[in-house]
Amino acid sequence: MLLSVDELTSFWVGFFLLIIVMLTKLEKTMKKTGTLFLLTLILVTIFASCTKDDSGPVDMNYIEGKWNFNKSTATSGAFTIPYSTDYFKNEDGCNKDYIELNAGGNAKYGNYTTACAFEEKTGTWTQSGNTITIAVSGTSFNGTFNVASLSATDLLLKIDGTYSGQSGTFNLYFKK
């Protein structure tokens, strides 16, 4: 059974606290520099092992289906912030906007506008490796996206570019 990122983080925090208690007891017999060196080594090991790698291969078998828009973020440098535009957010009190990727390369984009008025546009999509290209006329949901993460229930699409004069990554999160 694989552990989630939260479970792994909790494990490592508990492990780290145990090491601190042990080091505190050993501190009476060890020199302060030895303790600091060991503590630094443990911290580096913990944080290096918890890094998530989004650049690896993604199982694209789950890509087809209806994906409900969940949220968007923008990442620049070490900062990730919530980000929304008129087209990349759900209207309060309405069903969620979605993108539906069907067999044969057909795509549907469902958008709930003000007062929950529904509009659906159709287009196409293609896949090459971990990249999908979506073309839906009459919407801003067009382009080439890196599929950074994909499971039976979650999809993360990333677009690298320049936003408001800053280079970064635009992240779109979807749920089935």
Contacts in CASP RR format, 6 or more apart in sequence:
PFRMAT RR
TARGET T0000
AUTHOR 0000-0000-0000
METHOD contacts of the structure
MODEL  1
MLLSVDELTSFWVGFFLLIIVMLTKLEKTMKKTGTLFLLTLILVTIFASC
TKDDSGPVDMNYIEGKWNFNKSTATSGAFTIPYSTDYFKNEDGCNKDYIE
LNAGGNAKYGNYTTACAFEEKTGTWTQSGNTITIAVSGTSFNGTFNVASL
SATDLLLKIDGTYSGQSGTFNLYFKK
3 11 0 8 1.000
5 50 0 8 1.000
5 52 0 8 1.000
8 50 0 8 1.000
9 50 0 8 1.000
12 46 0 8 1.000
12 49 0 8 1.000
12 50 0 8 1.000
15 46 0 8 1.000
16 42 0 8 1.000
16 43 0 8 1.000
16 46 0 8 1.000
19 39 0 8 1.000
19 42 0 8 1.000
20 39 0 8 1.000
23 30 0 8 1.000
23 35 0 8 1.000
23 38 0 8 1.000
23 39 0 8 1.000
26 35 0 8 1.000
27 35 0 8 1.000
54 148 0 8 1.000
54 149 0 8 1.000
54 156 0 8 1.000
54 158 0 8 1.000
55 148 0 8 1.000
56 130 0 8 1.000
57 130 0 8 1.000
58 130 0 8 1.000
58 147 0 8 1.000
58 148 0 8 1.000
58 149 0 8 1.000
58 150 0 8 1.000
59 150 0 8 1.000
60 127 0 8 1.000
60 129 0 8 1.000
60 130 0 8 1.000
60 147 0 8 1.000
60 150 0 8 1.000
62 150 0 8 1.000
62 151 0 8 1.000
62 152 0 8 1.000
62 155 0 8 1.000
63 101 0 8 1.000
63 127 0 8 1.000
63 132 0 8 1.000
63 147 0 8 1.000
63 150 0 8 1.000
63 155 0 8 1.000
64 101 0 8 1.000
64 102 0 8 1.000
64 103 0 8 1.000
65 100 0 8 1.000
65 101 0 8 1.000
65 102 0 8 1.000
65 176 0 8 1.000
66 98 0 8 1.000
66 99 0 8 1.000
66 100 0 8 1.000
66 176 0 8 1.000
67 98 0 8 1.000
67 99 0 8 1.000
67 100 0 8 1.000
67 101 0 8 1.000
67 155 0 8 1.000
67 174 0 8 1.000
67 175 0 8 1.000
67 176 0 8 1.000
68 96 0 8 1.000
68 97 0 8 1.000
68 98 0 8 1.000
68 174 0 8 1.000
68 175 0 8 1.000
68 176 0 8 1.000
69 88 0 8 1.000
69 89 0 8 1.000
69 90 0 8 1.000
69 96 0 8 1.000
69 97 0 8 1.000
69 98 0 8 1.000
69 99 0 8 1.000
69 172 0 8 1.000
69 173 0 8 1.000
69 174 0 8 1.000
70 96 0 8 1.000
70 173 0 8 1.000
70 174 0 8 1.000
70 175 0 8 1.000
71 82 0 8 1.000
71 173 0 8 1.000
72 82 0 8 1.000
72 83 0 8 1.000
72 84 0 8 1.000
72 85 0 8 1.000
72 88 0 8 1.000
72 89 0 8 1.000
72 170 0 8 1.000
72 171 0 8 1.000
72 172 0 8 1.000
72 173 0 8 1.000
73 80 0 8 1.000
73 81 0 8 1.000
73 82 0 8 1.000
73 83 0 8 1.000
73 170 0 8 1.000
73 171 0 8 1.000
73 173 0 8 1.000
74 80 0 8 1.000
74 81 0 8 1.000
74 83 0 8 1.000
74 163 0 8 1.000
74 168 0 8 1.000
74 169 0 8 1.000
74 170 0 8 1.000
74 171 0 8 1.000
75 81 0 8 1.000
75 168 0 8 1.000
75 169 0 8 1.000
75 171 0 8 1.000
76 163 0 8 1.000
76 166 0 8 1.000
76 167 0 8 1.000
76 168 0 8 1.000
76 169 0 8 1.000
77 168 0 8 1.000
80 171 0 8 1.000
83 170 0 8 1.000
85 140 0 8 1.000
87 111 0 8 1.000
87 139 0 8 1.000
87 140 0 8 1.000
87 141 0 8 1.000
88 140 0 8 1.000
88 172 0 8 1.000
89 97 0 8 1.000
90 96 0 8 1.000
90 97 0 8 1.000
90 112 0 8 1.000
91 112 0 8 1.000
91 113 0 8 1.000
91 114 0 8 1.000
91 116 0 8 1.000
93 116 0 8 1.000
94 112 0 8 1.000
94 116 0 8 1.000
95 112 0 8 1.000
95 116 0 8 1.000
95 118 0 8 1.000
96 112 0 8 1.000
97 109 0 8 1.000
97 110 0 8 1.000
97 111 0 8 1.000
97 112 0 8 1.000
98 108 0 8 1.000
98 109 0 8 1.000
98 110 0 8 1.000
98 174 0 8 1.000
99 107 0 8 1.000
99 108 0 8 1.000
99 109 0 8 1.000
99 110 0 8 1.000
99 134 0 8 1.000
99 136 0 8 1.000
99 141 0 8 1.000
99 174 0 8 1.000
100 107 0 8 1.000
100 108 0 8 1.000
100 109 0 8 1.000
100 110 0 8 1.000
101 107 0 8 1.000
101 125 0 8 1.000
101 132 0 8 1.000
101 134 0 8 1.000
102 108 0 8 1.000
105 124 0 8 1.000
105 125 0 8 1.000
105 126 0 8 1.000
106 122 0 8 1.000
106 123 0 8 1.000
106 124 0 8 1.000
106 125 0 8 1.000
107 122 0 8 1.000
107 123 0 8 1.000
107 124 0 8 1.000
107 125 0 8 1.000
107 134 0 8 1.000
107 135 0 8 1.000
107 136 0 8 1.000
108 120 0 8 1.000
108 121 0 8 1.000
108 122 0 8 1.000
108 123 0 8 1.000
108 136 0 8 1.000
109 120 0 8 1.000
109 121 0 8 1.000
109 122 0 8 1.000
109 123 0 8 1.000
109 136 0 8 1.000
109 139 0 8 1.000
109 141 0 8 1.000
110 118 0 8 1.000
110 119 0 8 1.000
110 120 0 8 1.000
110 121 0 8 1.000
111 118 0 8 1.000
111 119 0 8 1.000
111 120 0 8 1.000
111 121 0 8 1.000
111 139 0 8 1.000
112 118 0 8 1.000
113 119 0 8 1.000
121 136 0 8 1.000
121 137 0 8 1.000
121 138 0 8 1.000
121 139 0 8 1.000
122 136 0 8 1.000
123 134 0 8 1.000
123 135 0 8 1.000
123 136 0 8 1.000
123 137 0 8 1.000
124 134 0 8 1.000
124 135 0 8 1.000
125 132 0 8 1.000
125 133 0 8 1.000
125 134 0 8 1.000
125 135 0 8 1.000
126 132 0 8 1.000
126 133 0 8 1.000
127 133 0 8 1.000
130 146 0 8 1.000
130 147 0 8 1.000
130 148 0 8 1.000
131 144 0 8 1.000
131 145 0 8 1.000
131 146 0 8 1.000
131 147 0 8 1.000
132 144 0 8 1.000
132 145 0 8 1.000
132 147 0 8 1.000
132 157 0 8 1.000
133 143 0 8 1.000
133 144 0 8 1.000
133 145 0 8 1.000
134 141 0 8 1.000
134 142 0 8 1.000
134 143 0 8 1.000
134 145 0 8 1.000
135 142 0 8 1.000
135 143 0 8 1.000
136 142 0 8 1.000
143 159 0 8 1.000
144 159 0 8 1.000
145 157 0 8 1.000
145 158 0 8 1.000
145 159 0 8 1.000
145 172 0 8 1.000
146 157 0 8 1.000
146 158 0 8 1.000
146 159 0 8 1.000
146 160 0 8 1.000
147 155 0 8 1.000
147 156 0 8 1.000
147 157 0 8 1.000
148 156 0 8 1.000
148 157 0 8 1.000
148 158 0 8 1.000
148 171 0 8 1.000
149 155 0 8 1.000
149 156 0 8 1.000
150 156 0 8 1.000
152 176 0 8 1.000
153 175 0 8 1.000
153 176 0 8 1.000
154 173 0 8 1.000
154 174 0 8 1.000
154 175 0 8 1.000
154 176 0 8 1.000
155 173 0 8 1.000
155 174 0 8 1.000
155 175 0 8 1.000
155 176 0 8 1.000
156 171 0 8 1.000
156 172 0 8 1.000
156 173 0 8 1.000
156 174 0 8 1.000
157 171 0 8 1.000
157 172 0 8 1.000
157 174 0 8 1.000
158 169 0 8 1.000
158 170 0 8 1.000
158 171 0 8 1.000
158 172 0 8 1.000
159 169 0 8 1.000
159 170 0 8 1.000
159 172 0 8 1.000
160 167 0 8 1.000
160 168 0 8 1.000
160 169 0 8 1.000
160 170 0 8 1.000
161 167 0 8 1.000
161 168 0 8 1.000
161 169 0 8 1.000
161 170 0 8 1.000
162 168 0 8 1.000
163 170 0 8 1.000
END
